[in-house]
Amino acid sequence: MYRGVKKQLGEKLLQEAGYVLEEYYHQPLEEVITDLRIRCLIDKDVSDPVGLLHGLHFCGLFYQLKNEPAVHVRNAIARFVDGGFGLCLHCGDTIPQEWLMKSPLVEYCARCMVKVSPSHSGVSTVQDSYANTSR
């Protein structure tokens, strides 16, 4: 993964996860995290986004949530933990770091993004803006 920015990318991804969790639980992210630490036995430092993402992944919380935003976040967290984060799901090429900093849910590189339906591309608005400039 991107050396030197893993923590920053983790923070961005955790922010996206927070939006989904806050909406689902109807409470602030801090309270959700406290509850998750108890329910999922997350022993990672909650100030460390990388550790917290690992905890969220392994406790399986996002597998209970079935709406589209939750599925995109769940898949991005799995890629982050498994080492595939930032790689195009179609061809395996590296997705530009600046794309991921704007939206950590981006799943495809510019070349492949135009081949897949925008409904399957995660956050297509960010990808569309870069795809139009990358041709």
MODA-V984023 format. One record per residue. N is the residue number from 1. PHI is phi in radians with two decimals (999 if undefined). OMEGA is omega in whole degrees, 0 to 359 (NA if undefined). D_LAST is the distance of its C-alpha to the last C-alpha in Angstrom with 2 decimals. Layout:
BEGIN
{{N,PHI,OMEGA,D_LAST} {N,PHI,OMEGA,D_LAST}}
END
This chain:
BEGIN
{{1,999,184,24.86} {2,-1.14,181,23.84} {3,-1.17,176,26.95} {4,1.46,181,28.55} {5,-2.18,181,26.69} {6,-1.01,180,27.93} {7,-1.13,179,30.50} {8,-1.12,178,28.10} {9,-1.14,176,25.75} {10,-1.08,178,28.97} {11,-1.11,179,30.09} {12,-1.12,180,26.95} {13,-1.16,178,27.30} {14,-1.12,177,31.02} {15,-1.08,177,30.44} {16,-1.08,178,28.46} {17,-1.09,180,31.29} {18,-1.07,178,33.77} {19,-1.03,181,32.49} {20,-1.16,182,32.98} {21,-1.17,179,36.35} {22,-1.08,180,37.67} {23,-1.17,182,36.94} {24,-1.24,185,38.57} {25,-1.55,182,41.59} {26,0.97,176,42.02} {27,-2.64,182,42.87} {28,-1.05,183,41.31} {29,-0.98,181,39.23} {30,-1.01,179,41.98} {31,-1.22,178,44.47} {32,-1.09,181,42.19} {33,-1.11,178,41.67} {34,-1.05,178,45.44} {35,-1.09,180,46.12} {36,-1.14,179,43.59} {37,-1.05,180,45.17} {38,-1.32,184,48.47} {39,-1.20,186,47.34} {40,-1.78,181,44.96} {41,0.96,177,46.88} {42,-1.29,181,43.89} {43,-1.78,180,45.41} {44,-1.36,177,42.37} {45,-1.16,183,42.41} {46,-1.22,176,40.88} {47,-1.44,179,39.75} {48,-1.74,183,37.52} {49,-1.08,181,34.35} {50,-1.14,179,33.64} {51,-1.12,180,37.20} {52,-1.17,177,37.16} {53,-1.11,176,34.00} {54,-1.06,179,35.79} {55,-1.09,178,38.80} {56,-1.08,180,36.93} {57,-1.11,187,35.34} {58,-1.37,177,38.67} {59,-1.41,174,40.77} {60,1.35,183,38.75} {61,-1.00,185,38.77} {62,-1.23,176,35.32} {63,-1.28,177,36.38} {64,-1.38,184,38.91} {65,-1.60,188,36.36} {66,-1.91,182,34.74} {67,-1.27,187,32.61} {68,-1.02,178,28.82} {69,-1.04,180,28.26} {70,-1.13,179,30.86} {71,-1.13,178,29.29} {72,-1.11,178,25.89} {73,-1.15,180,27.87} {74,-0.99,180,30.10} {75,-1.15,179,27.31} {76,-1.16,178,25.62} {77,-1.11,178,29.09} {78,-1.05,178,29.75} {79,-1.14,180,26.59} {80,-1.08,182,27.58} {81,-1.21,185,31.10} {82,-1.48,177,30.30} {83,1.66,180,27.75} {84,-1.69,181,24.63} {85,-1.13,180,23.32} {86,1.56,177,19.83} {87,-1.92,180,18.94} {88,-1.06,180,16.70} {89,-1.19,183,19.24} {90,-1.59,186,17.61} {91,-1.96,179,16.76} {92,1.53,177,18.45} {93,-1.17,179,15.77} {94,-1.31,175,16.28} {95,-1.48,182,14.80} {96,-0.96,181,14.42} {97,-0.97,181,17.88} {98,-1.12,175,16.99} {99,-1.13,183,15.64} {100,-1.17,177,18.95} {101,-1.21,177,20.97} {102,-1.39,179,19.81} {103,-2.64,182,20.33} {104,-1.24,180,21.89} {105,-1.64,180,21.55} {106,-1.07,185,17.84} {107,-1.98,186,17.93} {108,-2.27,172,14.54} {109,-1.31,183,11.57} {110,-1.06,182,8.06} {111,-1.11,183,7.94} {112,-1.43,182,11.48} {113,-1.04,180,11.54} {114,-1.29,179,10.21} {115,-1.51,184,13.02} {116,-1.85,178,15.71} {117,-1.17,177,17.57} {118,-0.98,179,17.05} {119,-1.21,179,20.78} {120,-1.87,187,20.40} {121,-1.79,180,17.65} {122,1.31,180,20.04} {123,-1.73,190,19.00} {124,-1.25,182,16.18} {125,-1.13,177,16.18} {126,-1.17,181,15.06} {127,-1.15,181,12.36} {128,-1.04,182,11.22} {129,-1.12,178,11.09} {130,-1.38,180,8.95} {131,-1.10,181,6.55} {132,-1.18,180,6.21} {133,-1.68,186,5.83} {134,-1.69,184,3.79} {135,-1.34,NA,0.00}}
END
